[in-house]
Amino acid sequence: MPTTDLKKSHDIIIIGGGPAGLTAARHASIAGADTVLFERDPVIGKPVRCGEGISERGLKSYISLNGPWIANRIKKVDMIAPDGSRASFESRYIGFILNREVFEQELAKKAEKLGAKIISKADVTGLYFDKKGKPSGVKLNYCGQEFIVKGSIIIGADGVESRVGRWAGINTTTKLKNMESAVQVVAEDIDVDPDICQFYFGNKIAPGGYLWIFPKSRSRANIGIGISGDRSIEMPAEDYLDKFMKEYFPDARITNRVAGGVPCNPRLKNIVKGNVILAGDAGHQVNPLTGAGIANALQAGKIAGETAAKAIESGEINYDILKKYPERWFRSRGRTHRSATNIKNYIHKISDKKLNDLAGLIRKLPENERSLLKLFLFVVKNKPELIIDAVKIFRKF
Ligand SMILES: Cc1cc2nc3c(=O)[nH]c(=O)nc-3n(C[C@H](O)[C@H](O)[C@H](O)COP(=O)(O)OP(=O)(O)OC[C@H]3O[C@@H](n4cnc5c(N)ncnc54)[C@H](O)[C@@H]3O)c2cc1C
């Protein structure tokens, strides 16, 4: 896009073209707001720094479940305890492994069709403040030149390394223990069951986290690990992954390796300040137990885009409407977020022995009865010594 095509002002400016930003752009445009999205990378969806796993429930409201963005369908999940025993969860379709690059490009197309402008190679370098000190646009480096583009509402969807929140004066600091350190390889020429996602737990394999195998086919998988930041001081996540690969897939051909942080935080106190709102990883809206952030980013983007468009409907910014964004987010995912934080804090502290015991209990339940409530009742009945732990896990459900 030639630089002369940059418009001077928009209703809504979105910073970041990941799942959160692209979905915000789509939903703001559906509601009729003049929306622009700036992405600093040259191509939307690239590079992919993700295991690409998502549940059917998290995906189905945003995109068709048939299309080139779906790499594989998952029918079963295996949890592997430290002693190597497996507990399985099965259903018709549990989830999907995405082709995330294609997925994001499709999200971009959907937003553009509705009128959103998506501009890549556009690095936002700061907020632009008016004379009264109110954010009224962004400073931009686009094709090597500096620009100011004005906007009434600014959505920061700039991922885990987000600076938009800080620029606006929102406290987005994360404790080291809540910042997961994640590393992943794409492994080829391996032999895995393409129907099963596998999760390995234990202090020797993934302290304060887990290791995943997300198959794209029988011979190819994303294999990665996420461990809590404070545990990665003892030994980096990368070394745990290499150790696992050597033991389990010594002949794998590694065709890609990525690393990144995942903010697995309790809820951020503020995700809106004045006319600036945060969505996705930028707003720490990742599931803190699983580190899965795609579905939450889609949902946060939708609510952010809709709320921003509604707040600007009359031409003036309606701050009361903008303030509803955190409320809507909390209603949608707040309870899950709180429970996930609770379980995470427990699981990360328990010994391998207790993890083995829990896996043993899960295995005793028939597969179609493996809900959290059933598990709780089962623990109470069959393993009284785990009751206190069970109460700790389940008390906030
Ligand atoms: C190794 C790894 C594996 C993961 N696996 C999974 C998984 O299997 N399933 C899952 O659900 N989640 C997974 N996650 C988490 C998931 O990737 C994120 O939660 C998700 O991408 C969040 O989406 P987002 O739109 O908020 O941010 P992002 O996808 O990070 O998008 C932010 C975008 O903003 C752009 N940007 C940043 N700053 C600027 C700026 N100043 N100007 C312009 N553009 C800017 C970036 O280039 C980027 O494109 C994984 C994370 C890691 C690190």
The ligand as an SDF file (V2000), in Angstrom:
LIG
                    3D

 53 58  0  0  0  0  0  0  0  0999 V2000
    5.5730  -21.4860   21.8560 C   0  0  0  0  0  0  0  0  0  0  0  0
    4.1350  -21.0890   22.0320 C   0  0  0  0  0  0  0  0  0  0  0  0
    3.1410  -22.0260   21.7860 C   0  0  0  0  0  0  0  0  0  0  0  0
    1.7810  -21.6670   21.9600 C   0  0  0  0  0  0  0  0  0  0  0  0
    0.8350  -22.5990   21.6590 N   0  0  0  0  0  0  0  0  0  0  0  0
   -0.4790  -22.2750   21.7820 C   0  0  0  0  0  0  0  0  0  0  0  0
   -1.4950  -23.2160   21.4290 C   0  0  0  0  0  0  0  0  0  0  0  0
   -1.2250  -24.3370   20.9870 O   0  0  0  0  0  0  0  0  0  0  0  0
   -2.7950  -22.8290   21.5590 N   0  0  0  0  0  0  0  0  0  0  0  0
   -3.1490  -21.6000   22.0240 C   0  0  0  0  0  0  0  0  0  0  0  0
   -4.3590  -21.3230   22.1440 O   0  0  0  0  0  0  0  0  0  0  0  0
   -2.2070  -20.6860   22.3390 N   0  0  0  0  0  0  0  0  0  0  0  0
   -0.8820  -20.9760   22.2240 C   0  0  0  0  0  0  0  0  0  0  0  0
    0.0660  -20.0450   22.5150 N   0  0  0  0  0  0  0  0  0  0  0  0
   -0.3790  -18.6910   22.9150 C   0  0  0  0  0  0  0  0  0  0  0  0
   -0.9230  -17.9360   21.7060 C   0  0  0  0  0  0  0  0  0  0  0  0
    0.0070  -17.9840   20.6480 O   0  0  0  0  0  0  0  0  0  0  0  0
   -1.2550  -16.4780   22.0780 C   0  0  0  0  0  0  0  0  0  0  0  0
   -2.0090  -16.4720   23.2520 O   0  0  0  0  0  0  0  0  0  0  0  0
   -2.0170  -15.7790   20.9520 C   0  0  0  0  0  0  0  0  0  0  0  0
   -1.2140  -15.6440   19.8190 O   0  0  0  0  0  0  0  0  0  0  0  0
   -2.4780  -14.3830   21.4120 C   0  0  0  0  0  0  0  0  0  0  0  0
   -3.0060  -13.6690   20.3240 O   0  0  0  0  0  0  0  0  0  0  0  0
   -2.8990  -12.0650   20.2860 P   0  0  0  0  0  0  0  0  0  0  0  0
   -3.6320  -11.6280   19.0700 O   0  0  0  0  0  0  0  0  0  0  0  0
   -3.2500  -11.5040   21.5920 O   0  0  0  0  0  0  0  0  0  0  0  0
   -1.3460  -11.7670   20.1160 O   0  0  0  0  0  0  0  0  0  0  0  0
   -0.2970  -12.1990   18.9530 P   0  0  0  0  0  0  0  0  0  0  0  0
   -0.7680  -13.4040   18.2440 O   0  0  0  0  0  0  0  0  0  0  0  0
    1.0060  -12.2400   19.6200 O   0  0  0  0  0  0  0  0  0  0  0  0
   -0.3770  -10.9750   17.9730 O   0  0  0  0  0  0  0  0  0  0  0  0
    0.1750   -9.7040   18.2900 C   0  0  0  0  0  0  0  0  0  0  0  0
    0.6000   -9.0280   17.0080 C   0  0  0  0  0  0  0  0  0  0  0  0
    0.9510   -7.6630   17.2960 O   0  0  0  0  0  0  0  0  0  0  0  0
    2.0490   -7.2930   16.4760 C   0  0  0  0  0  0  0  0  0  0  0  0
    2.6960   -6.1460   17.1140 N   0  0  0  0  0  0  0  0  0  0  0  0
    3.3300   -6.1180   18.3100 C   0  0  0  0  0  0  0  0  0  0  0  0
    3.7640   -4.8650   18.5790 N   0  0  0  0  0  0  0  0  0  0  0  0
    3.4100   -4.0890   17.5210 C   0  0  0  0  0  0  0  0  0  0  0  0
    3.5920   -2.7130   17.2120 C   0  0  0  0  0  0  0  0  0  0  0  0
    4.2350   -1.8870   18.0560 N   0  0  0  0  0  0  0  0  0  0  0  0
    3.1220   -2.2330   16.0310 N   0  0  0  0  0  0  0  0  0  0  0  0
    2.4630   -3.0660   15.1750 C   0  0  0  0  0  0  0  0  0  0  0  0
    2.2760   -4.3850   15.4150 N   0  0  0  0  0  0  0  0  0  0  0  0
    2.7210   -4.8970   16.5720 C   0  0  0  0  0  0  0  0  0  0  0  0
    2.9000   -8.5630   16.4460 C   0  0  0  0  0  0  0  0  0  0  0  0
    3.7930   -8.5650   15.3490 O   0  0  0  0  0  0  0  0  0  0  0  0
    1.8340   -9.6480   16.3660 C   0  0  0  0  0  0  0  0  0  0  0  0
    1.5330   -9.9850   15.0320 O   0  0  0  0  0  0  0  0  0  0  0  0
    1.4310  -20.3530   22.3790 C   0  0  0  0  0  0  0  0  0  0  0  0
    2.4400  -19.4140   22.6250 C   0  0  0  0  0  0  0  0  0  0  0  0
    3.7640  -19.7700   22.4600 C   0  0  0  0  0  0  0  0  0  0  0  0
    4.8390  -18.7460   22.7100 C   0  0  0  0  0  0  0  0  0  0  0  0
  1  2  1  0
  2  3  1  0
  2 52  2  0
  3  4  2  0
  4  5  1  0
  4 50  1  0
  5  6  2  0
  6  7  1  0
  6 13  1  0
  7  8  2  0
  7  9  1  0
  9 10  1  0
 10 11  2  0
 10 12  1  0
 12 13  2  0
 13 14  1  0
 14 15  1  0
 14 50  1  0
 15 16  1  0
 16 17  1  0
 16 18  1  0
 18 19  1  0
 18 20  1  0
 20 21  1  0
 20 22  1  0
 22 23  1  0
 23 24  1  0
 24 25  2  0
 24 26  1  0
 24 27  1  0
 27 28  1  0
 28 29  2  0
 28 30  1  0
 28 31  1  0
 31 32  1  0
 32 33  1  0
 33 34  1  0
 33 48  1  0
 34 35  1  0
 35 36  1  0
 35 46  1  0
 36 37  1  0
 36 45  1  0
 37 38  2  0
 38 39  1  0
 39 40  1  0
 39 45  2  0
 40 41  1  0
 40 42  2  0
 42 43  1  0
 43 44  2  0
 44 45  1  0
 46 47  1  0
 46 48  1  0
 48 49  1  0
 50 51  2  0
 51 52  1  0
 52 53  1  0
M  END
$$$$
